[in-house]
Amino acid sequence: MLLKWENLNLPKLKTSAIALALIGFMSFIITGCSGDEEVGDIIVPEDYETIQEAIDASEDGEIIMVEPGTYEETIDFKGKDITLMSTDPHDEEVVSETIIDGGGDGSVVTFQSGESKDAQIRGFTITGGTGTEIELKLIPDSDEVAESWILGGGVLIDDDSSAAIKHNKIHDNYATYGGAITVSNESDAVVEDNMIKDNKTEFDASAIQVVKESDIKISDNVISNNISEDGVSTISAYSHSEALIDNNNIKDNSTKLGVTILANYKSELQVKDNIIENNFAEVSDVDSRLEGMRQIGYSQPSGSVLINSSTATIKSNVISDEDEMTGISIKSDQVPVVTEKGEVESEFKIPEVLVKENEITKNWVSGIYTLDAEVDIINNLIHNNNSFGISSLDNTTINITDNEIVDNRGSGVYDFRSKEGVLKNNKIKRNVAREIEELGFDEPDGGGVLIMHGGYEWKIIGNDIVGNEAEGFGGGIALTNSATYEDHIIEDNHIVDNKAQIDGGGIFSLEMGDKDIFLGDNEIESNVPNDIAESQ
């Protein structure tokens, strides 16, 4: 983030080293170098009154240094691989006082003429942008008619262009999509160590949008207080795009329906080492939010991170959004593809997602929600969510291994007709299955694990299932209405001190028909009212 100097632990220097340091410091003062130790080839306003005039006069590789002040203009790099910087991009006061104000006249900063990542803007306040009308064809290689979108309120990177956006404050910009930054039409960008706040969109991606076969790296930023007025997300990757979102603090953002990070339509997403917390939705009740998601084409609940027909790795994050429906929501969907004849057809894209080493807590509906997906959930702490720890539905293939799933106010793991499930070496403790009125869920069974209406084949092996409760059946594990599906294996588990108010404190099984539960060498004891119960 900005201003990290106080975190440096410098070693003690000997006298000679101190003398050399003082000489170096005096040289720094005399030469007038910036915090980046760079000297401007062009100085604004000394050489040119406006930043755009300086850009027009510059050549590739040059540095334009801008003195503090307010520059009321929009600027375009015009294909030039130059560095545009304030006098000290690492000094918060300098950044705050070196302002490019677009005055409501389009995108404040534009890269749209084939710039490379050597084109950089560093150390400015970027504000007052309203975006640029850009044509997008969301289906690659198709004959579809391009649609016009208003994109990139603060910064627009478009048309096979690149840029590095570093050490800036980007605030109070507005667009239809991409309030602060848009990267579109086969472009790519590095967005690093910026303060991105108080931007708005009419619809989606109030902070950052990457769309239509574009790539972005978003690292070490503070992204806060951005608002999507009538849309879904704060950050979105859409239409065959790739995003690495790494080591950011993403907090206090608002959307209509409650998605902080979105990957959609065959995109690839890596979300690593972020803090994602206190983001919220304007629509408060569950039914209205679900209906809102359906109206815009999503048949899944919203989530802090939402993966739809895309590939993702979600690793080492803290995801804690009390107002979000889920921490992570994963689903497949029909996506358009172009055939060899150039015709557009739909295909079913199964998301492949790795969720590893995250802390997922305080979410409203479920820590993790999956539907028609292939998901590995490994070594996470999933705790204190308002209902289920993990929900797995309809043809999901899921591997849940080495997690702590504890203190959730619903079943630790809830399954409804998954294709195949592995539940191995987890600690599933102190979860409470209850009627969840706000979700219309009235089957409070399976405090630790609830497998309903199928679950084609579950292997439940080597888990600690301890101290869970159910208002209905199966304090530790409940298997209900599984007669038409495959056998389940329950082996080498420690199922102890669980409680069911009706029956089956340890394990409860209902209507298995001609199918079997293989009970291996489990430790099943001290459950209330009994260890194992079966009912036809």
KEBATOR-183427 format. One record per residue (C-alpha): x, y, z. Coordinates in steps of 0.2 Angstrom, whole numbers, plus 2048, in hexadecimal, padded with zeros to 3 digits. Example, Ala and Ser with C-alpha at 12.3 -4.5 7.8 and 13.67 -1.06 7.14 Angstrom:
residues 2
     X     Y     Z
   83E   7EA   827
   844   7FB   824
//
This chain:
residues 536
     X     Y     Z
   800   800   800
   805   812   800
   812   818   80D
   81A   808   813
   82A   810   819
   825   80E   82C
   826   7FB   829
   838   7FB   825
   844   7F4   832
   855   7FC   82D
   865   7F5   834
   871   7FF   83F
   87F   807   834
   891   80A   838
   898   81B   838
   8A0   81A   827
   88F   813   820
   886   822   828
   892   82E   820
   88F   826   80F
   87C   827   812
   87D   839   816
   887   83D   806
   87A   833   7FC
   86C   83D   804
   874   84D   800
   876   848   7EE
   864   843   7EE
   85F   855   7F4
   86A   85D   7E8
   864   854   7D9
   852   855   7DE
   84E   843   7DA
   83D   83D   7DE
   838   82E   7EA
   83B   823   7DB
   84C   82B   7D8
   847   830   7C7
   849   841   7BE
   83C   847   7B2
   841   849   7A0
   832   855   79F
   82C   85F   7AE
   819   865   7AF
   815   873   7B0
   827   879   7AE
   829   873   79C
   817   871   797
   808   878   7A0
   7FD   869   79E
   801   856   7A0
   7F9   852   78F
   805   85F   786
   814   856   78F
   80E   845   789
   80C   84B   777
   81E   852   778
   826   842   780
   82E   833   778
   82E   821   77E
   839   81E   78D
   837   830   794
   832   835   7A5
   825   843   7A7
   825   84A   7B9
   816   854   7BF
   818   860   7CD
   80A   861   7DA
   7FA   86A   7D4
   7E9   867   7CD
   7E9   863   7BA
   7D7   864   7B3
   7D9   859   7A4
   7D7   848   79D
   7E6   840   796
   7EA   833   789
   7FB   82A   788
   7F9   829   775
   804   819   773
   813   820   77C
   81D   815   788
   821   822   794
   820   824   7A7
   815   832   7AE
   818   835   7C0
   816   841   7CE
   826   848   7D7
   825   83A   7E4
   818   82C   7E1
   81C   824   7F2
   818   834   7FC
   805   834   800
   805   847   802
   80C   849   7F0
   800   83D   7E9
   7F1   846   7F1
   7F7   857   7EA
   7FB   851   7D8
   7EA   850   7D1
   7E3   84C   7C0
   7D1   851   7C0
   7C7   84B   7B1
   7B9   857   7B4
   7AC   84B   7AF
   7B2   84A   79D
   7B6   838   79A
   7C3   82C   7A0
   7D1   836   7AA
   7E0   82C   7A3
   7DF   821   793
   7EA   814   78B
   7E3   80F   77B
   7F0   810   76E
   7FB   800   770
   805   806   77F
   810   7F8   788
   811   7F6   79B
   820   802   79A
   812   80F   799
   810   814   7AC
   806   820   7B6
   80D   822   7C8
   809   82D   7D7
   7F9   837   7D2
   7E8   83A   7D8
   7DC   835   7CA
   7CA   83C   7CC
   7BB   843   7C3
   7BA   836   7B5
   7AA   830   7AD
   7B0   823   7A1
   7B2   820   78E
   7A6   818   782
   7AE   808   77C
   7A8   7FB   770
   7A9   7E9   776
   7A6   7D8   76E
   7A4   7CC   77D
   7A5   7BC   773
   7B6   7BA   76B
   7B7   7B7   759
   7A4   7B9   756
   79A   7C3   74A
   790   7CB   758
   78D   7DE   757
   798   7E7   763
   790   7F0   772
   794   801   778
   799   802   78B
   79E   811   795
   7AE   80B   79D
   7BD   810   7A8
   7B8   81F   7B2
   7CA   823   7B9
   7D5   819   7AD
   7D1   810   79D
   7DD   803   795
   7D6   7FD   784
   7D9   7F6   773
   7E8   7EB   776
   7F1   7F7   781
   7FA   7F6   791
   7FF   800   7A0
   805   800   7B2
   7FB   80A   7BF
   805   80C   7CF
   804   816   7DF
   7F5   821   7DA
   7E5   826   7E3
   7D7   823   7D8
   7C6   829   7DF
   7B6   831   7DA
   7B5   82B   7C9
   7A5   824   7C0
   7A1   819   7B1
   794   80C   7AC
   7A1   7FF   7AF
   7B2   800   7B6
   7B1   80F   7C2
   7C3   811   7C6
   7CC   806   7B8
   7C7   7FC   7A9
   7D2   7F1   79F
   7C9   7EB   78F
   7CB   7E4   77D
   7DB   7D9   77F
   7E4   7E5   78A
   7EE   7E2   79A
   7F3   7EC   7A9
   7FC   7EC   7BA
   7F3   7F5   7C8
   7FE   7F6   7D7
   7FF   800   7E7
   7F0   80B   7E4
   7E2   812   7EF
   7D2   80F   7E5
   7C3   816   7EE
   7B2   81F   7EC
   7B0   81B   7DA
   79F   816   7D3
   797   80D   7C5
   785   80C   7BE
   787   7FA   7BD
   796   7EF   7BF
   7A8   7EF   7C5
   7A8   7FF   7D0
   7BB   7FE   7D2
   7C3   7F3   7C5
   7BD   7EA   7B5
   7C7   7DF   7A9
   7BD   7D9   79A
   7BE   7D1   789
   7CE   7C7   789
   7D8   7D3   794
   7E4   7D0   7A2
   7E7   7D9   7B2
   7F2   7D8   7C2
   7EB   7E0   7D1
   7F7   7E1   7E0
   7FA   7EA   7F0
   7EB   7F6   7EE
   7DE   7FD   7FA
   7CD   7FB   7F2
   7BF   803   7FC
   7AF   80C   7FD
   7AB   809   7EA
   799   808   7E5
   790   7FE   7D7
   77F   807   7D7
   775   7FA   7CD
   781   7EC   7CA
   78B   7DD   7D1
   79D   7DF   7D5
   7AB   7EA   7DB
   7B9   7E1   7D0
   7B4   7D6   7C1
   7BD   7CB   7B4
   7B1   7C8   7A5
   7B2   7BF   794
   7C2   7B5   793
   7CC   7C1   79E
   7D9   7BD   7AB
   7DC   7C6   7BC
   7E8   7C3   7CA
   7E2   7CC   7D9
   7F0   7CB   7E6
   7F3   7D3   7F7
   7E5   7E0   7F7
   7DA   7E7   805
   7C9   7E7   7FD
   7BC   7EE   80A
   7AC   7F8   80C
   7A7   7F7   7FA
   794   7F7   7F6
   78B   7EE   7E8
   779   7EC   7E5
   779   7D9   7E6
   789   7D5   7EF
   798   7CF   7E5
   7A9   7D6   7E9
   7B3   7CC   7DC
   7AC   7C5   7CC
   7B2   7B9   7BF
   7A6   7B5   7B1
   7A5   7AD   7A0
   7B5   7A3   79E
   7C1   7AE   7A8
   7D0   7A9   7B3
   7D1   7B0   7C4
   7DF   7AF   7D1
   7DA   7B7   7E2
   7E8   7B6   7EF
   7ED   7BD   7FF
   7DF   7CA   800
   7D5   7D1   80E
   7C3   7D2   808
   7B8   7D8   816
   7A9   7E3   81A
   7A2   7E4   808
   78F   7E5   807
   780   7E5   7FC
   772   7F2   7FA
   765   7E5   7F8
   763   7DD   809
   757   7CE   809
   75B   7BD   802
   74C   7BB   7F6
   74F   7CC   7EE
   761   7CA   7EC
   75F   7B8   7E4
   752   7BF   7D8
   75E   7CE   7D4
   76B   7C1   7D0
   75F   7B7   7C5
   75A   7C7   7BB
   76C   7CA   7B6
   76F   7B8   7B1
   777   7B0   7C1
   76E   7A1   7C8
   778   7A1   7D8
   77A   7AB   7E8
   786   7BA   7E8
   796   7B9   7F1
   7A6   7C2   7F6
   7AE   7B9   7E8
   7A3   7B2   7DA
   7A9   7A6   7CD
   79D   7A3   7BE
   7A3   797   7B0
   7B5   79C   7B3
   7C5   795   7BB
   7CC   79B   7CB
   7D9   799   7D9
   7D3   7A1   7E9
   7E1   7A0   7F6
   7E7   7A7   807
   7DA   7B5   808
   7CF   7BB   816
   7BD   7BC   810
   7B2   7C3   81D
   7A2   7CC   817
   794   7CB   823
   788   7D2   816
   78D   7C7   808
   782   7B8   804
   792   7AC   802
   7A4   7AE   804
   7A8   7A5   7F4
   79A   7A0   7E7
   79F   795   7D9
   793   78F   7CA
   793   789   7B8
   789   790   7AB
   785   790   798
   792   79C   78F
   792   7A1   77D
   7A0   799   771
   7A3   79B   75F
   7A3   78B   754
   7AE   788   745
   7A0   78F   73A
   7A0   79F   743
   790   79C   74C
   78D   7A0   75E
   787   791   769
   787   78E   77C
   791   782   785
   791   77D   798
   7A1   783   7A0
   7A5   77A   7B0
   7AF   785   7BC
   7BF   77E   7C3
   7C3   786   7D3
   7D0   784   7E1
   7CC   78C   7F2
   7DB   78A   7FD
   7E2   791   80E
   7D5   79F   810
   7CB   7A5   81F
   7B9   7A6   81A
   7AE   7AD   828
   79E   7B7   82C
   796   7B5   81C
   783   7B5   81B
   77D   7A5   813
   78C   79A   810
   79F   79B   811
   7A1   792   801
   793   78E   7F4
   795   783   7E5
   789   77E   7D7
   78E   773   7C8
   7A0   775   7CB
   7B1   76D   7CE
   7B8   773   7DE
   7C7   76F   7E9
   7C5   777   7FB
   7D5   774   804
   7DC   77A   815
   7D0   788   818
   7C9   78F   828
   7B6   791   825
   7AE   797   835
   7A0   7A2   83C
   796   7A3   82D
   784   7A7   82F
   77E   796   828
   787   788   81F
   79A   787   81F
   79B   77F   80D
   78C   77C   802
   78E   770   7F3
   77F   76E   7E7
   77A   766   7D6
   788   75C   7CD
   796   764   7D6
   7A6   759   7D8
   7AE   75F   7E8
   7BD   75B   7F2
   7BD   762   804
   7CE   75E   80D
   7D7   764   81C
   7CB   772   820
   7C5   779   831
   7B2   77B   82F
   7AD   782   840
   7A0   78C   849
   794   78F   83A
   782   792   83D
   77D   784   831
   784   773   82C
   796   773   82A
   795   76B   819
   784   76A   810
   782   760   800
   773   75F   7F4
   775   753   7E6
   788   756   7E3
   790   74A   7D6
   79E   744   7E1
   7A5   74A   7F1
   7B5   747   7FC
   7B5   74D   80E
   7C6   749   815
   7D1   74E   824
   7C6   75C   829
   7C2   763   83A
   7AF   766   83A
   7AA   76D   84B
   79D   776   854
   792   779   845
   77F   77B   849
   772   775   83C
   762   77F   83E
   753   785   835
   759   795   82B
   749   79F   829
   751   7AC   81D
   756   79F   811
   746   795   812
   750   786   818
   746   77B   824
   750   76B   825
   75C   76E   834
   765   75D   832
   778   759   832
   781   765   83D
   792   75F   837
   78D   758   826
   77D   758   81D
   77B   74D   80D
   76A   750   806
   760   748   7F7
   76F   73F   7F0
   781   743   7F0
   785   736   7E3
   794   730   7ED
   79C   737   7FC
   7AD   732   804
   7AD   738   816
   7BE   733   81C
   7CA   738   82B
   7C0   747   831
   7BE   74E   843
   7AB   750   844
   7A9   757   856
   79D   761   860
   790   765   852
   77D   767   855
   76E   764   84B
   75C   76B   84F
   756   75B   845
   75F   74B   841
   772   747   840
   77C   752   84B
   78D   74C   843
   787   745   832
   776   744   82A
   773   73B   81A
   761   73D   814
   757   737   804
   766   72F   7FC
   75D   71F   7F6
   760   722   7E3
   772   726   7E4
   783   71E   7E8
   78A   717   7F7
   793   722   804
   7A3   71E   80D
   7A5   724   81F
   7B6   71E   826
   7C3   722   832
   7BA   731   839
   7B9   738   84B
   7A7   73B   84E
   7A5   740   860
   79A   74C   86B
   78E   750   85E
   77B   753   862
   76B   751   859
   75A   757   860
   751   749   858
   75C   73A   854
   76D   735   84E
   779   73F   858
   788   738   84F
   781   732   83E
   76F   732   838
   76A   729   827
   759   72A   81F
   753   720   810
   762   718   809
   758   70B   800
   764   6FE   7F8
   773   709   7FA
   77F   707   808
   789   712   814
   79A   70A   817
   79F   70D   829
   7B2   70A   82B
   7BC   70B   83B
   7B4   71B   841
   7B4   721   853
   7A2   725   857
   79E   729   869
   797   735   876
   78A   73B   869
   778   740   86F
   76B   738   86F
   774   72A   867
   783   726   85C
   77B   71F   84C
   768   71F   846
   760   71A   836
   74E   71C   831
   744   716   822
//
